[in-house]
């Protein structure tokens, strides 16, 4: 039985996933991180975002609807259980052919499940203490 999808809704959930690995493919950027809250192997968290660069509210909502449907189809099959995903819409998501959009997301999910192409973001090391 495929894992159940849960929506990410809180800002802290999106920020936690942003600290994990990410991979851009065509019209989507997919971020993944292990679940921080109650890691149930039967559940996968998924969140969606589209910035104002995508367009007006109507365009952003259409982009998120397309991403939600693609995730509904692909994440249970190719996503890692007990992980959270954030799918970020890129500029071409609303005009991209549906089959190509599915290919983009499937490719990103498979690559991230296999270890991903891009390691977790490295933060700048703390500044050395100043002499007194």
C-alpha positions in Angstrom: 0.0 0.0 0.0 1.5 3.4 -1.0 2.2 5.9 1.8 -0.5 8.5 2.6 0.2 12.1 1.6 -0.1 14.9 4.2 -0.1 18.6 3.3 2.6 20.9 4.8 0.9 24.1 5.9 3.0 25.8 8.5 5.9 28.0 7.7 8.3 26.2 10.0 7.6 23.0 8.1 8.6 24.7 4.8 11.7 26.1 6.5 12.7 22.7 7.8 12.5 21.1 4.4 14.4 24.0 2.8 17.4 22.9 5.0 17.5 19.5 3.3 18.5 18.5 -0.3 17.0 20.1 -3.4 17.0 19.4 -7.1 15.7 21.5 -10.0 14.3 19.7 -13.1 12.6 21.7 -15.9 9.6 23.4 -14.5 9.9 22.3 -10.8 12.3 22.5 -7.9 11.8 19.7 -5.4 13.2 19.9 -1.8 13.3 17.0 0.6 14.2 16.4 4.2 13.4 13.7 6.8 10.3 14.3 8.8 11.0 16.2 12.0 7.6 15.5 13.6 6.4 12.0 14.3 8.3 10.2 11.5 5.5 7.7 10.5 6.8 5.4 7.7 3.3 5.3 6.3 3.1 9.1 5.6 4.8 11.6 3.3 4.5 15.4 3.8 4.1 17.5 0.7 3.9 21.3 0.4 3.6 23.6 -2.6 4.8 27.1 -3.3 4.7 29.6 -6.2 6.4 33.0 -5.9 5.1 36.2 -7.4 7.7 35.8 -10.1 5.4 33.1 -11.6 2.7 35.7 -12.2 -0.5 37.0 -10.7 -2.7 35.1 -8.2 -4.6 33.3 -10.9 -1.4 32.0 -12.5 0.1 31.0 -9.2 -3.0 29.1 -8.2 -3.1 27.3 -11.5 0.6 26.4 -11.1 -0.1 25.0 -7.6 -3.1 23.0 -8.8 -0.9 21.4 -11.5 1.8 20.6 -9.0 -0.7 19.1 -6.5 -2.0 16.8 -9.1 1.5 15.7 -10.3 2.4 15.1 -6.7 -0.7 13.1 -6.0 0.2 10.8 -8.8 4.0 10.6 -8.4 5.0 11.1 -4.7 3.4 7.9 -3.4 5.3 5.9 -6.0 8.7 7.6 -6.0 8.8 9.5 -2.7 10.7 8.4 0.4 8.5 7.3 3.3 8.8 9.4 6.5 10.1 12.4 4.5 8.7 15.8 3.7 8.8 17.4 0.2 8.3 20.9 -1.0 7.6 21.5 -4.6 8.4 25.0 -5.9 6.9 26.2 -9.2 9.3 27.6 -11.7 8.3 30.0 -14.5 7.4 27.5 -17.1 5.1 25.3 -14.9 1.8 26.7 -16.2 2.8 26.4 -19.9 4.7 23.1 -19.8 3.1 20.1 -21.5 1.5 17.8 -18.8 3.6 14.8 -19.8 6.8 16.8 -19.6 5.8 18.3 -16.2 5.3 14.7 -14.9 8.7 13.7 -16.3 10.4 16.7 -14.6 8.9 15.8 -11.2 9.4 12.1 -11.6 13.1 12.6 -12.5 13.6 14.9 -9.5 11.9 12.5 -7.1 13.9 9.5 -8.3 17.2 11.4 -8.1 16.5 12.7 -4.6 15.5 9.2 -3.5 18.7 7.8 -4.8 20.8 10.3 -2.9 20.3 13.5 -5.0 22.6 15.5 -7.1 22.8 18.5 -4.7 24.0 18.1 -1.1 22.4 19.9 1.7 23.1 23.6 1.6 26.3 24.6 3.5 26.0 27.5 5.9 28.8 30.0 6.4 31.0 29.0 9.3 30.7 31.2 12.4 33.0 34.2 12.5 36.1 33.8 14.7 35.9 35.6 18.0 37.2 39.2 18.0 40.2 39.9 20.1 39.3 41.9 23.2 
